[in-house]
């Protein structure tokens, strides 16, 4: 399916990536066609070996296509799974200075530095040593580095998979703020509970795009063969499983909660109406 849009940030047409040299016929990405809107939040899911990371790296320009085309209407940057894998500076300030597209203006640099840390939600001193940061703080520093490089889109390649729950939420909260400020977010994940943050879910299977729809349709649109989430071999998050049990009992049948707060609100309204 080609997702047509006049406001795209990324647009792929029959994009393929060969594992080896373009002639092996072993494709990590196979003839994927889609467009991703500027200012949107798109989640990408898939099992191991589905092509998720290849898709992310291709979008960010880290991995060239073997065939097909990829257009970008702005500057993207990538946040990888391993927090320390893309850090170069020994201190927070060094890291952000290295990431700037232009050399820092000495007079303006302190205020620029404070603003980058604020936008990324990173509450550490500028002279803090990178090696002493937690995994979550390193990932927030990676986000700040994307901002320093004037990234208009940020591609998160399973950026929360190595983090504890608190750090994972801090990274998600920062991504939410940046999205609200107009950044294009591509969120690659294997965590089903994170798909609700997006406006759209893409599912890859064996390098092909096999599903394109909204999160609520992905979890709740049921046919004889199950929901898309079930058909593609994923376990729905706890909130969806609870809601499905309530649907079967004809309790709040029209509600499709994606987060615990949504489920709690729906139950509260149900109790108040009875």
N, C-alpha and C positions, 0 to 999 in steps of 0.2 A: 504494500500500500504506500503511495506517495502522499505525504501530508502536505497539502498545498497551503502556502501562506505568503502574503506580500510583506510580512514583517519578520522574516526568518533571521536568526543569528547563524545557525548551521543549516546546511542543506546537502544531503547525500543523495546521489543518484547511482544505483547499482554498484555501491562501493564494496570492494573485496580486498582482503589482505591474505596473502599466501604465507604459510608458516615459514617457508625457507627462502626461495629466490624468485618467486613469481612463476615458476614452472613445475613445482612439485604436485600441484593439485590438492594440497592439504590446506584448506582454508580455515583461518581463524575467524574471518568475517566473510560472508558470502552474499554478494549482490543485495546489500541493504539500501533501501531507499526511504528516506524520511526527512522532514524538516523540523527544526526546533525554533520556536518563536523567541524573539528578543524579549527579555524580561520575564520569561516563563520559568517554571520549575518542573523539570522532567526527571522522573525516576526510571532507572534501568535495572531490571532484575534478570536473573538467569542462574542456572546451576553451574557447577565447576566445568570449565571448558566450553562454556556457551558462547564466549566471545565478548563478555562484558568489558574486561580490561582493554582488549584490543580496540573496541568501540570507543572507549574513553580516550585512549592514547591517540587514536586517529583524529578524534574531534579536536584535541588539544594541539595537534600538529607534531606530536612526538614520534608517531609511527606513520610512514607514508603508505598510501594505498597502492596495491598491486594493479588494480583496475577500477574504473568508475571515477566519479568526481565528488569533490567535497568543496563547498563554498562556505566562507565565513564572512560575516559583515562587521566584525570587530575583533578585538584582541582577547583570546581565551588563555587561561592558565589552569594547571592541573595540580590537585592535591592528592598525593599517593597514599597507599595503604600504610606503609611503614613511616611513622612520623619523622624519623631522622634521616630518611633516605634522600631528601632533597635539600637539607640544610648545609650551608657552606661556612657561615660566619661562626666565630668563637663566642661572640656575645649577641644579644638581641639587636643592639644598635648596628653592629657589623652586618648581621644578616639582612636587615632591612635596607641598609645603605647599598649593599651588593645588588639588591633586587630592584632598586630604582632605575627607571628607564633613562633618566638624566642624572648627572652628578648632583649631589645635594647642594643647595644654596646654604652656606654656613650660617647666615643670619636667620633663615627660615627653618632650618633643619630641626631644631628642638621642638617647635610647634608641630611640624609635619610628623615627626616621630611619635609625639603624644597622640596625635589624631589617628595614626595608623594603629596604634595599640588599642585605642578606645574603640575603633570600628571593629577590630577583631575580638574584642572582649578579653584581651590579654592583660592581666593586672600584675605585671612584673616590672622591675626597674630596667631601664634601657641598658645598663651595664651588666645585667644578669648574664651569667655564662650559660650558653645553650645546653651544655652537657648536664647541667644541674636541673634543667626543666623537666617536668613530668611529661609523659606521653601526650596528654591532653594539651598542655601548654605548648609543646612543640608543634602540635597540629594547628593550634591557633596562630602560632608564629608563621607557619606555612601559609595560612590564610592572609595574614598581614603582609607577607611577601608578595602574594598575588595582588593585593591592593596597591602595594608600593610600585608594582610593575604596570599599574593602570589597567588591570584585567577588567574587561566588561562582562566576561562570562567566566565562571569557575566550574571546572569539572572535578567532582569529588569521586575518586576511584576507591570505593570501600574505605573511606577515610576514617570511619568510626570502628572498624572491625577489630582493631588492636587495643581499643580503649576500654576503661572501666565505665560503668553506667553514668557516673557523674560527669566524666570527661566527654563521653559520647553526647550527653545532653547539651553540654557547653558548646560543642562544635555545631550541633544542630541548631541551637538557639542563635548562634552567630550567623549561620547560613540563612535562617529565617529573617533576621534583621537586614542582611545584605540583599536578600530577594525583595523585601519590602522597599528597599532603597533603589531598586531598579536593576540589580544584577541578574543576569541569566544564570540559572543553576541547573547543572546536570548532576544528578545524584545516583551513582552506581552503588548498589547494595545487595546483600543477600538477606538482610533483615526485613521481614515482611512488615513489621510494625513501623518502619521508616517510610514506607511507600505512601502513607497518608499525608505526608508533608507536601507531596507533589500535586500538580494539577493533571498530570498525565503519567501513565505507566507504559513503558516499552519492555517487552520480554524477548530475550534472545535465546535461541535454542540451536545448538550446532552451527553457530555463526550466522543464522538467519533471524530476521525479525519475524516473530511468530504471533505477537500480540501488541496492539496499540489501542489504549483506551483510558478511561478515568479510573482512579483508585476505587471508587465505590462500585463501579461496574466490575472491576477485576475481582473484588472480594464477594460481591453480593448478587451479580447477575447469573442466576442459576438456570441451567437447562437439564435435560435428562442425563447428560454426562458430567454434571457438576458445574461449579463456578470456574471461570478461567484460572483462578488461583489453584484450585484442586486439579484441573485438567493438566496443568503444566508441572504438577508434582510438588507444589509448595504447601506447607501447613499454614493456615490462616493465623493471624495473631490472636491473642487471648480475647481481646475486645470483640473481634468479629465472631469468634466461636460462641461467646456468651450471647451476642445479639442473635445469632442463628438459632440458638436454643429458645430464645424468647419469641422469635418469629414462628417457630414450630408450634408454640403454645398460644399463638395469636395475641401475644403481648407486644405492644409497640411495633406492629408489622411494617409500618411505613418508614421506620427509622433505619439509617445505615451508618452507625457510628464507626469512626476510625481511630479514635483516641479514648482513653479512660474518661477524660473530662466530658466528652460528647455523650458517652454511655450514661455517666452519672447524671448529666443534665436531662437526658431523655427520661430516665427513671424518675427523677424528681418531678418533672412535668406530668408524668403519668400518675404519680401518687397524688399530686395536687388536684388533678382533674377527677379523681375518684372519691 
